[in-house]
Amino acid sequence: MANILSNLRAPEGSTTGKKRLGRGVGSGLGKTSGRGQKGQYARTGRSKPHFEGGQTPMHRRLPKRGFTHEGVEVELVSLEALEKYFDVGAKVDHAALVEKGLISRTCEAYKLLGNGEVKKAIHYVGKASKGAAKALEAAGGTITV
């Protein structure tokens, strides 16, 4: 019977009751409620996280290093995608790639990478890796940067 879910209970002594603070001198936790006399830790509303008692905090003492990159995010297009979505002789530019859903409408820069194979002569307008350019030109296509 003890292994039925409705009869399960925590083992005896594993849980303790809540401390009842400020309930008279006889309770042992009356008057100051276990906080001692005066001082920072006797007060309500403890100090801020990372506060170091008025000393200059660690995050201000240490030097700031490196830089933050705020450059243009380049979206990538593969040769495989060109082969799949475009016909022979198609002109592939920003508008065409957005229409097919290969890059986002707000994309500022895109680049063709040599993933996969291309067998169609496609006219690509934009940046391309050396391998992608070679593969596209071998298939009879052109690249305009």
ChimeraX commands (.cxc) that place a marker at each C-alpha (Angstrom):
marker #1 position 0.00,0.00,0.00 radius 0.5
marker #1 position 2.90,2.38,0.78 radius 0.5
marker #1 position 3.97,2.61,-2.85 radius 0.5
marker #1 position 0.71,4.12,-4.11 radius 0.5
marker #1 position 1.14,7.77,-5.17 radius 0.5
marker #1 position -1.66,9.07,-2.95 radius 0.5
marker #1 position 0.05,7.64,0.15 radius 0.5
marker #1 position 3.54,9.02,-0.51 radius 0.5
marker #1 position 4.99,11.38,2.10 radius 0.5
marker #1 position 8.34,13.00,2.90 radius 0.5
marker #1 position 10.44,10.93,5.35 radius 0.5
marker #1 position 10.06,11.91,8.99 radius 0.5
marker #1 position 12.41,14.72,10.03 radius 0.5
marker #1 position 13.30,15.73,6.47 radius 0.5
marker #1 position 11.18,18.91,6.54 radius 0.5
marker #1 position 11.32,21.59,9.19 radius 0.5
marker #1 position 8.75,24.21,10.12 radius 0.5
marker #1 position 9.04,27.92,9.33 radius 0.5
marker #1 position 11.00,30.08,11.84 radius 0.5
marker #1 position 8.48,32.22,13.76 radius 0.5
marker #1 position 10.34,35.46,14.41 radius 0.5
marker #1 position 9.43,38.23,16.85 radius 0.5
marker #1 position 7.05,36.21,19.03 radius 0.5
marker #1 position 8.33,37.16,22.49 radius 0.5
marker #1 position 11.44,36.72,24.61 radius 0.5
marker #1 position 10.64,33.11,25.53 radius 0.5
marker #1 position 10.69,31.94,21.91 radius 0.5
marker #1 position 14.42,32.63,21.58 radius 0.5
marker #1 position 13.74,34.67,18.43 radius 0.5
marker #1 position 11.94,37.64,19.99 radius 0.5
marker #1 position 12.94,41.31,20.16 radius 0.5
marker #1 position 15.62,41.58,17.41 radius 0.5
marker #1 position 14.42,38.38,15.67 radius 0.5
marker #1 position 17.88,36.82,15.37 radius 0.5
marker #1 position 19.42,39.85,13.62 radius 0.5
marker #1 position 21.56,41.04,16.52 radius 0.5
marker #1 position 21.96,44.70,17.56 radius 0.5
marker #1 position 22.01,47.57,15.03 radius 0.5
marker #1 position 24.32,47.47,12.00 radius 0.5
marker #1 position 23.73,46.98,8.26 radius 0.5
marker #1 position 22.38,43.46,8.60 radius 0.5
marker #1 position 19.89,44.39,11.32 radius 0.5
marker #1 position 18.17,46.84,8.97 radius 0.5
marker #1 position 15.51,46.08,6.42 radius 0.5
marker #1 position 16.34,46.52,2.73 radius 0.5
marker #1 position 19.82,45.10,2.31 radius 0.5
marker #1 position 22.38,46.84,0.07 radius 0.5
marker #1 position 22.54,46.56,-3.70 radius 0.5
marker #1 position 24.05,43.48,-5.35 radius 0.5
marker #1 position 27.79,43.99,-6.02 radius 0.5
marker #1 position 27.88,46.86,-3.46 radius 0.5
marker #1 position 31.26,46.78,-1.73 radius 0.5
marker #1 position 30.65,49.06,1.25 radius 0.5
marker #1 position 31.61,52.28,-0.50 radius 0.5
marker #1 position 34.87,50.90,-1.89 radius 0.5
marker #1 position 35.20,51.27,-5.69 radius 0.5
marker #1 position 33.46,48.15,-7.02 radius 0.5
marker #1 position 35.32,45.42,-8.86 radius 0.5
marker #1 position 33.61,46.13,-12.19 radius 0.5
marker #1 position 34.93,49.69,-12.09 radius 0.5
marker #1 position 38.45,48.78,-10.90 radius 0.5
marker #1 position 39.15,46.32,-13.70 radius 0.5
marker #1 position 40.19,47.64,-17.14 radius 0.5
marker #1 position 37.75,47.39,-20.02 radius 0.5
marker #1 position 39.28,45.49,-22.93 radius 0.5
marker #1 position 38.46,44.52,-26.47 radius 0.5
marker #1 position 35.77,46.05,-28.63 radius 0.5
marker #1 position 32.16,45.57,-29.56 radius 0.5
marker #1 position 31.42,44.68,-33.15 radius 0.5
marker #1 position 28.65,46.67,-34.76 radius 0.5
marker #1 position 29.28,45.72,-38.37 radius 0.5
marker #1 position 26.87,44.62,-41.07 radius 0.5
marker #1 position 25.52,41.09,-40.73 radius 0.5
marker #1 position 26.03,39.15,-43.96 radius 0.5
marker #1 position 23.40,36.58,-44.97 radius 0.5
marker #1 position 24.65,33.49,-46.78 radius 0.5
marker #1 position 23.32,31.86,-49.95 radius 0.5
marker #1 position 24.55,28.48,-51.19 radius 0.5
marker #1 position 25.12,27.26,-54.75 radius 0.5
marker #1 position 22.71,24.44,-53.92 radius 0.5
marker #1 position 19.94,27.02,-53.34 radius 0.5
marker #1 position 20.61,28.71,-56.70 radius 0.5
marker #1 position 20.43,25.33,-58.44 radius 0.5
marker #1 position 17.15,24.50,-56.71 radius 0.5
marker #1 position 15.24,27.80,-56.99 radius 0.5
marker #1 position 16.41,29.43,-60.26 radius 0.5
marker #1 position 16.14,28.48,-63.93 radius 0.5
marker #1 position 18.86,28.59,-66.61 radius 0.5
marker #1 position 19.74,32.20,-67.57 radius 0.5
marker #1 position 17.99,33.71,-64.53 radius 0.5
marker #1 position 19.34,36.98,-63.12 radius 0.5
marker #1 position 19.87,36.52,-59.38 radius 0.5
marker #1 position 20.06,39.76,-57.40 radius 0.5
marker #1 position 18.78,41.06,-54.05 radius 0.5
marker #1 position 15.14,41.28,-55.21 radius 0.5
marker #1 position 15.17,37.77,-56.69 radius 0.5
marker #1 position 16.69,36.25,-53.53 radius 0.5
marker #1 position 14.12,38.02,-51.31 radius 0.5
marker #1 position 11.27,36.83,-53.56 radius 0.5
marker #1 position 12.40,33.20,-53.21 radius 0.5
marker #1 position 12.85,33.62,-49.42 radius 0.5
marker #1 position 16.58,32.89,-49.43 radius 0.5
marker #1 position 17.44,36.16,-47.65 radius 0.5
marker #1 position 15.38,38.55,-45.52 radius 0.5
marker #1 position 13.89,41.72,-46.96 radius 0.5
marker #1 position 15.93,43.88,-44.57 radius 0.5
marker #1 position 19.21,42.16,-45.47 radius 0.5
marker #1 position 22.01,44.69,-46.09 radius 0.5
marker #1 position 24.62,42.29,-47.44 radius 0.5
marker #1 position 24.60,38.76,-48.83 radius 0.5
marker #1 position 27.26,36.40,-50.12 radius 0.5
marker #1 position 27.27,33.28,-52.28 radius 0.5
marker #1 position 29.11,30.30,-50.81 radius 0.5
marker #1 position 30.29,27.19,-52.62 radius 0.5
marker #1 position 28.10,24.67,-50.76 radius 0.5
marker #1 position 26.71,22.11,-53.20 radius 0.5
marker #1 position 26.93,22.03,-56.98 radius 0.5
marker #1 position 25.47,24.15,-59.75 radius 0.5
marker #1 position 24.91,22.94,-63.33 radius 0.5
marker #1 position 22.84,25.86,-64.65 radius 0.5
marker #1 position 24.18,29.02,-66.29 radius 0.5
marker #1 position 22.93,31.64,-63.84 radius 0.5
marker #1 position 23.76,35.38,-63.82 radius 0.5
marker #1 position 24.53,36.27,-60.18 radius 0.5
marker #1 position 24.83,39.84,-58.89 radius 0.5
marker #1 position 26.58,40.26,-55.50 radius 0.5
marker #1 position 29.51,39.05,-53.42 radius 0.5
marker #1 position 30.73,35.48,-53.77 radius 0.5
marker #1 position 33.49,33.29,-52.36 radius 0.5
marker #1 position 36.31,32.21,-54.70 radius 0.5
marker #1 position 35.09,28.60,-54.77 radius 0.5
marker #1 position 31.50,29.64,-55.54 radius 0.5
marker #1 position 32.66,32.01,-58.31 radius 0.5
marker #1 position 34.76,29.26,-59.89 radius 0.5
marker #1 position 31.92,26.72,-59.75 radius 0.5
marker #1 position 29.37,29.15,-61.20 radius 0.5
marker #1 position 31.65,30.20,-64.06 radius 0.5
marker #1 position 32.48,26.54,-64.80 radius 0.5
marker #1 position 28.75,25.93,-65.24 radius 0.5
marker #1 position 28.56,28.81,-67.77 radius 0.5
marker #1 position 27.21,31.47,-65.42 radius 0.5
marker #1 position 28.49,34.96,-64.70 radius 0.5
marker #1 position 29.17,36.94,-61.53 radius 0.5
marker #1 position 28.87,40.71,-61.18 radius 0.5
marker #1 position 30.10,42.18,-57.90 radius 0.5
marker link #1:1,2 radius 0.2
marker link #1:2,3 radius 0.2
marker link #1:3,4 radius 0.2
marker link #1:4,5 radius 0.2
marker link #1:5,6 radius 0.2
marker link #1:6,7 radius 0.2
marker link #1:7,8 radius 0.2
marker link #1:8,9 radius 0.2
marker link #1:9,10 radius 0.2
marker link #1:10,11 radius 0.2
marker link #1:11,12 radius 0.2
marker link #1:12,13 radius 0.2
marker link #1:13,14 radius 0.2
marker link #1:14,15 radius 0.2
marker link #1:15,16 radius 0.2
marker link #1:16,17 radius 0.2
marker link #1:17,18 radius 0.2
marker link #1:18,19 radius 0.2
marker link #1:19,20 radius 0.2
marker link #1:20,21 radius 0.2
marker link #1:21,22 radius 0.2
marker link #1:22,23 radius 0.2
marker link #1:23,24 radius 0.2
marker link #1:24,25 radius 0.2
marker link #1:25,26 radius 0.2
marker link #1:26,27 radius 0.2
marker link #1:27,28 radius 0.2
marker link #1:28,29 radius 0.2
marker link #1:29,30 radius 0.2
marker link #1:30,31 radius 0.2
marker link #1:31,32 radius 0.2
marker link #1:32,33 radius 0.2
marker link #1:33,34 radius 0.2
marker link #1:34,35 radius 0.2
marker link #1:35,36 radius 0.2
marker link #1:36,37 radius 0.2
marker link #1:37,38 radius 0.2
marker link #1:38,39 radius 0.2
marker link #1:39,40 radius 0.2
marker link #1:40,41 radius 0.2
marker link #1:41,42 radius 0.2
marker link #1:42,43 radius 0.2
marker link #1:43,44 radius 0.2
marker link #1:44,45 radius 0.2
marker link #1:45,46 radius 0.2
marker link #1:46,47 radius 0.2
marker link #1:47,48 radius 0.2
marker link #1:48,49 radius 0.2
marker link #1:49,50 radius 0.2
marker link #1:50,51 radius 0.2
marker link #1:51,52 radius 0.2
marker link #1:52,53 radius 0.2
marker link #1:53,54 radius 0.2
marker link #1:54,55 radius 0.2
marker link #1:55,56 radius 0.2
marker link #1:56,57 radius 0.2
marker link #1:57,58 radius 0.2
marker link #1:58,59 radius 0.2
marker link #1:59,60 radius 0.2
marker link #1:60,61 radius 0.2
marker link #1:61,62 radius 0.2
marker link #1:62,63 radius 0.2
marker link #1:63,64 radius 0.2
marker link #1:64,65 radius 0.2
marker link #1:65,66 radius 0.2
marker link #1:66,67 radius 0.2
marker link #1:67,68 radius 0.2
marker link #1:68,69 radius 0.2
marker link #1:69,70 radius 0.2
marker link #1:70,71 radius 0.2
marker link #1:71,72 radius 0.2
marker link #1:72,73 radius 0.2
marker link #1:73,74 radius 0.2
marker link #1:74,75 radius 0.2
marker link #1:75,76 radius 0.2
marker link #1:76,77 radius 0.2
marker link #1:77,78 radius 0.2
marker link #1:78,79 radius 0.2
marker link #1:79,80 radius 0.2
marker link #1:80,81 radius 0.2
marker link #1:81,82 radius 0.2
marker link #1:82,83 radius 0.2
marker link #1:83,84 radius 0.2
marker link #1:84,85 radius 0.2
marker link #1:85,86 radius 0.2
marker link #1:86,87 radius 0.2
marker link #1:87,88 radius 0.2
marker link #1:88,89 radius 0.2
marker link #1:89,90 radius 0.2
marker link #1:90,91 radius 0.2
marker link #1:91,92 radius 0.2
marker link #1:92,93 radius 0.2
marker link #1:93,94 radius 0.2
marker link #1:94,95 radius 0.2
marker link #1:95,96 radius 0.2
marker link #1:96,97 radius 0.2
marker link #1:97,98 radius 0.2
marker link #1:98,99 radius 0.2
marker link #1:99,100 radius 0.2
marker link #1:100,101 radius 0.2
marker link #1:101,102 radius 0.2
marker link #1:102,103 radius 0.2
marker link #1:103,104 radius 0.2
marker link #1:104,105 radius 0.2
marker link #1:105,106 radius 0.2
marker link #1:106,107 radius 0.2
marker link #1:107,108 radius 0.2
marker link #1:108,109 radius 0.2
marker link #1:109,110 radius 0.2
marker link #1:110,111 radius 0.2
marker link #1:111,112 radius 0.2
marker link #1:112,113 radius 0.2
marker link #1:113,114 radius 0.2
marker link #1:114,115 radius 0.2
marker link #1:115,116 radius 0.2
marker link #1:116,117 radius 0.2
marker link #1:117,118 radius 0.2
marker link #1:118,119 radius 0.2
marker link #1:119,120 radius 0.2
marker link #1:120,121 radius 0.2
marker link #1:121,122 radius 0.2
marker link #1:122,123 radius 0.2
marker link #1:123,124 radius 0.2
marker link #1:124,125 radius 0.2
marker link #1:125,126 radius 0.2
marker link #1:126,127 radius 0.2
marker link #1:127,128 radius 0.2
marker link #1:128,129 radius 0.2
marker link #1:129,130 radius 0.2
marker link #1:130,131 radius 0.2
marker link #1:131,132 radius 0.2
marker link #1:132,133 radius 0.2
marker link #1:133,134 radius 0.2
marker link #1:134,135 radius 0.2
marker link #1:135,136 radius 0.2
marker link #1:136,137 radius 0.2
marker link #1:137,138 radius 0.2
marker link #1:138,139 radius 0.2
marker link #1:139,140 radius 0.2
marker link #1:140,141 radius 0.2
marker link #1:141,142 radius 0.2
marker link #1:142,143 radius 0.2
marker link #1:143,144 radius 0.2
marker link #1:144,145 radius 0.2
view
